[in-house]
Amino acid sequence: MNAPQDRIADELAGPLLELGLDLEAVELTPAGKRRVLRVAVDQDGGVTLDDVAEATRRVDEVLEASDVMGQHPYTLEVTSRGVDRPLTLERHWRRNVDRLVRVTPHEGEPVTGRILAAGPDSVELDVDGTATTLAYADVARALVQVELNRRARPAGPEDDGTDDGTDDGTDDEGDDDAALTEEDD
């Protein structure tokens, strides 16, 4: 990040953490006479629209109370991390267990596998039926792959395999982006 984005991130990280949200990214881009401030958040279990709405309110409060955005008008967009962002931290891997990922190592050929487990220093992938462990330090780039016909998860002891009609807040269709936009006057 550059200096203005770093200052914004410093202002927002604590208040978002109070909401149980991790600040994943801050992007500030020009858009005509305005600027667009994009703030990406995430948490274990995923981010719901209610989480994004609460984060938007909190970010707006913090920005209004500080001078970090200056006097120039801006548009605020608060979003979830989304599947198009690279996996760079252990928590990203942990939050995507059971998802298909394409990994490009620093050395060797790219591999595609399903995340079985994520530890503090490495990830375990199922690559063509073989468990493979990769150290995070050996990964140059990793992206979750969108699966249109995602395999069914095995039923656990708490899951009898039936749909009770409730929404657990997760989106198994591969569209993890939730977003709200607010215009600054």
C-alpha positions as CSV (number, residue, x, y, z in Angstrom):
1,M,0.0,0.0,0.0
2,N,1.1,3.6,-0.4
3,A,1.1,6.3,2.2
4,P,-2.5,7.5,2.0
5,Q,-3.8,3.9,1.9
6,D,-1.6,3.0,4.9
7,R,-2.9,5.9,6.9
8,I,-6.5,4.9,6.1
9,A,-5.8,1.2,7.0
10,D,-4.2,2.3,10.3
11,E,-7.4,4.3,11.1
12,L,-9.8,1.5,10.1
13,A,-8.1,-1.7,11.4
14,G,-9.0,-1.3,15.1
15,P,-12.6,-0.2,14.7
16,L,-13.2,-3.1,12.2
17,L,-11.6,-5.6,14.6
18,E,-14.0,-4.4,17.3
19,L,-16.7,-5.7,14.9
20,G,-14.9,-9.0,14.5
21,L,-13.8,-8.2,11.0
22,D,-10.3,-8.3,9.5
23,L,-9.2,-5.5,7.2
24,E,-8.1,-7.3,4.1
25,A,-7.5,-4.4,1.6
26,V,-7.7,-0.7,1.2
27,E,-7.7,0.7,-2.4
28,L,-8.0,4.4,-3.2
29,T,-8.4,5.3,-6.9
30,P,-9.3,8.5,-8.7
31,A,-12.7,8.6,-10.5
32,G,-13.2,11.9,-12.2
33,K,-13.6,14.7,-9.6
34,R,-14.1,12.1,-6.9
35,R,-12.1,9.2,-5.5
36,V,-13.2,5.7,-4.8
37,L,-12.2,4.2,-1.5
38,R,-12.7,0.4,-1.5
39,V,-12.3,-1.4,1.8
40,A,-12.4,-5.2,1.8
41,V,-13.2,-7.1,5.0
42,D,-13.4,-10.7,6.0
43,Q,-13.9,-13.0,9.1
44,D,-14.1,-16.7,10.0
45,G,-17.3,-18.1,8.7
46,G,-17.6,-15.5,5.9
47,V,-19.1,-12.0,5.7
48,T,-22.8,-11.4,5.4
49,L,-24.6,-8.3,4.0
50,D,-25.4,-7.3,7.5
51,D,-21.7,-7.5,8.4
52,V,-20.9,-5.3,5.4
53,A,-23.6,-2.8,6.3
54,E,-22.3,-2.5,9.9
55,A,-18.8,-2.2,8.6
56,T,-19.9,0.5,6.2
57,R,-21.5,2.5,9.0
58,R,-18.4,2.1,11.2
59,V,-15.9,3.0,8.4
60,D,-18.0,6.1,7.6
61,E,-18.0,7.2,11.3
62,V,-14.2,6.8,11.5
63,L,-13.5,8.6,8.2
64,E,-15.9,11.5,9.2
65,A,-14.1,11.9,12.6
66,S,-10.6,12.0,11.1
67,D,-8.9,14.0,8.4
68,V,-7.4,11.0,6.7
69,M,-9.5,11.5,3.5
70,G,-9.0,15.3,3.4
71,Q,-11.6,17.6,1.9
72,H,-11.9,15.9,-1.5
73,P,-15.2,14.1,-2.2
74,Y,-15.1,10.3,-2.3
75,T,-17.3,7.2,-2.8
76,L,-17.0,4.5,-0.1
77,E,-17.3,0.9,-1.1
78,V,-17.1,-1.8,1.6
79,T,-16.9,-5.4,0.3
80,S,-16.1,-8.9,1.3
81,R,-12.7,-10.3,0.3
82,G,-14.1,-12.3,-2.7
83,V,-12.7,-15.4,-4.3
84,D,-10.7,-13.4,-6.9
85,R,-8.1,-12.2,-4.4
86,P,-5.0,-14.3,-3.9
87,L,-4.5,-16.4,-0.7
88,T,-1.6,-14.7,1.0
89,L,-2.1,-15.3,4.8
90,E,-2.8,-18.4,6.8
91,R,-6.3,-17.2,7.7
92,H,-7.1,-17.0,3.9
93,W,-6.2,-20.7,3.5
94,R,-8.0,-21.7,6.7
95,R,-11.2,-19.9,5.6
96,N,-11.1,-21.7,2.3
97,V,-10.7,-25.3,3.5
98,D,-12.6,-27.7,1.2
99,R,-12.3,-25.3,-1.8
100,L,-10.4,-25.9,-5.0
101,V,-7.2,-23.8,-5.4
102,R,-4.6,-23.3,-8.1
103,V,-1.2,-22.9,-6.6
104,T,1.8,-21.6,-8.4
105,P,5.0,-22.4,-6.4
106,H,8.2,-20.3,-6.6
107,E,9.8,-23.4,-8.2
108,G,8.1,-26.1,-10.2
109,E,4.8,-26.4,-12.1
110,P,1.4,-25.0,-10.9
111,V,-0.9,-27.5,-9.2
112,T,-4.6,-27.5,-8.6
113,G,-6.0,-29.2,-5.5
114,R,-8.6,-29.1,-2.7
115,I,-7.5,-27.5,0.6
116,L,-7.7,-30.2,3.3
117,A,-6.1,-28.3,6.2
118,A,-4.3,-25.1,6.8
119,G,-1.7,-24.8,9.6
120,P,0.5,-21.9,10.8
121,D,3.3,-22.6,8.2
122,S,1.8,-24.9,5.5
123,V,-1.2,-26.1,3.8
124,E,-2.3,-29.7,3.0
125,L,-3.9,-30.1,-0.5
126,D,-5.6,-33.1,-2.1
127,V,-3.9,-33.2,-5.5
128,D,-5.4,-35.9,-7.7
129,G,-6.2,-38.1,-4.6
130,T,-2.8,-37.6,-3.0
131,A,-2.3,-35.4,0.1
132,T,0.4,-32.9,-0.6
133,T,1.9,-30.4,1.9
134,L,3.1,-27.1,0.7
135,A,4.9,-24.5,2.9
136,Y,3.4,-21.0,2.5
137,A,6.9,-19.7,1.9
138,D,7.1,-21.9,-1.2
139,V,3.9,-20.4,-2.8
140,A,4.3,-17.6,-5.3
141,R,0.5,-17.3,-6.0
142,A,-2.6,-19.1,-5.0
143,L,-6.2,-18.5,-6.2
144,V,-9.5,-20.2,-5.3
145,Q,-11.0,-21.7,-8.3
146,V,-14.7,-21.1,-8.9
147,E,-16.6,-24.4,-9.2
148,L,-20.0,-24.3,-11.0
149,N,-20.7,-27.9,-10.0
150,R,-19.0,-28.0,-6.7
151,R,-18.9,-31.4,-5.1
152,A,-21.1,-32.0,-2.1
153,R,-19.5,-31.8,1.3
154,P,-19.7,-35.0,3.3
155,A,-22.3,-34.9,6.0
156,G,-20.8,-34.6,9.5
157,P,-22.3,-35.8,12.8
158,E,-24.2,-32.5,13.1
159,D,-25.5,-32.7,9.5
160,D,-28.1,-35.3,8.7
161,G,-27.9,-34.3,5.0
162,T,-31.3,-32.7,4.9
163,D,-31.9,-29.0,4.1
164,D,-33.8,-27.4,7.0
165,G,-34.5,-24.3,4.9
166,T,-32.3,-21.9,6.9
167,D,-29.6,-19.8,5.4
168,D,-26.2,-20.2,7.2
169,G,-24.9,-17.1,5.6
170,T,-22.5,-18.9,3.3
171,D,-22.7,-18.9,-0.4
172,D,-21.6,-22.2,-2.0
173,E,-22.1,-21.0,-5.5
174,G,-18.7,-19.4,-5.6
175,D,-19.9,-15.8,-5.5
176,D,-18.4,-14.6,-2.2
177,D,-18.6,-10.9,-2.9
178,A,-21.0,-8.9,-0.7
179,A,-20.9,-5.1,-1.2
180,L,-22.5,-1.9,-0.2
181,T,-21.6,1.5,-1.6
182,E,-22.1,4.9,0.1
183,E,-21.6,8.3,-1.5
184,D,-19.9,11.0,0.5
185,D,-21.5,14.4,0.2
